[in-house]
Amino acid sequence: MIITVLEHFDTIAKAESQKPEAQRRSIPSQTEFARAAGVTRQAFHKWLKNPTLNESYLDAIITKMRAYGFDTNITDLVRYEPPK
């Protein structure tokens, strides 16, 4: 399993930046995701640097992104690649 959270955030940020300013949606901060996951911002940031499959973090990300109007699913955050 490959955790693609940062890739997803980058994709959304690029898409939003190409919209007219009045139509752009704000993207939750790492602090907001950390609060939603019930951890410190530092713990969440550390996880983003070296992500593992963490159901509570992924659930918090999906819930927060949907609250901001982004249709985010688990397949946006996790990708399967077979072992080499």
C-alpha positions as CSV (number, residue, x, y, z in Angstrom):
1,M,0.0,0.0,0.0
2,I,1.2,3.5,-0.9
3,I,-0.1,6.4,1.1
4,T,-0.8,9.2,-1.4
5,V,-2.1,11.9,1.0
6,L,0.5,14.6,0.0
7,E,-0.1,13.8,-3.7
8,H,-3.8,14.3,-3.2
9,F,-3.3,17.6,-1.3
10,D,-1.0,18.8,-4.1
11,T,-3.6,17.9,-6.8
12,I,-6.3,19.7,-5.0
13,A,-4.2,22.8,-4.3
14,K,-3.2,23.0,-8.0
15,A,-6.8,22.6,-9.1
16,E,-8.1,25.3,-6.7
17,S,-5.3,27.7,-7.7
18,Q,-6.4,27.5,-11.4
19,K,-10.0,28.7,-10.5
20,P,-11.0,32.3,-10.3
21,E,-10.2,33.6,-6.8
22,A,-13.9,34.0,-6.0
23,Q,-14.6,30.3,-6.8
24,R,-11.6,28.8,-4.8
25,R,-12.3,26.7,-1.7
26,S,-10.0,26.8,1.2
27,I,-8.1,23.7,2.0
28,P,-7.9,22.5,5.7
29,S,-4.6,23.1,7.4
30,Q,-2.4,20.4,9.0
31,T,-3.5,21.7,12.3
32,E,-7.1,21.1,11.5
33,F,-6.4,17.6,10.3
34,A,-4.4,16.9,13.5
35,R,-7.3,18.2,15.7
36,A,-9.7,16.0,13.7
37,A,-7.5,13.0,14.3
38,G,-7.0,13.8,17.9
39,V,-3.2,14.2,17.8
40,T,-0.7,17.1,17.9
41,R,0.2,19.0,14.7
42,Q,3.7,17.7,15.1
43,A,2.6,14.1,15.3
44,F,0.4,14.6,12.2
45,H,3.3,16.3,10.3
46,K,5.7,13.5,11.2
47,W,3.1,11.0,9.9
48,L,2.9,12.9,6.6
49,K,6.6,12.7,6.2
50,N,6.6,8.9,6.6
51,P,3.0,7.7,6.3
52,T,1.8,4.3,7.4
53,L,-1.7,2.9,7.1
54,N,-3.4,4.7,10.0
55,E,-7.2,4.4,9.8
56,S,-7.9,7.2,12.3
57,Y,-5.7,9.7,10.4
58,L,-7.2,8.7,7.0
59,D,-10.7,8.9,8.4
60,A,-10.0,12.4,9.8
61,I,-8.6,13.6,6.5
62,I,-11.6,12.3,4.5
63,T,-14.1,13.7,7.0
64,K,-12.4,17.1,7.1
65,M,-12.0,17.3,3.3
66,R,-15.7,16.5,2.8
67,A,-16.6,19.2,5.3
68,Y,-14.7,21.6,3.1
69,G,-16.6,20.5,0.0
70,F,-14.0,18.1,-1.5
71,D,-15.3,14.7,-2.6
72,T,-12.5,12.7,-1.0
73,N,-12.5,8.9,-0.8
74,I,-10.0,6.4,0.5
75,T,-8.8,5.7,-3.0
76,D,-7.6,9.3,-3.2
77,L,-5.3,8.7,-0.2
78,V,-4.2,5.1,-0.6
79,R,-2.9,3.2,-3.7
80,Y,-2.1,-0.5,-4.0
81,E,1.2,-1.5,-5.6
82,P,2.2,-5.1,-5.6
83,P,5.4,-6.0,-3.8
84,K,8.5,-6.1,-6.1
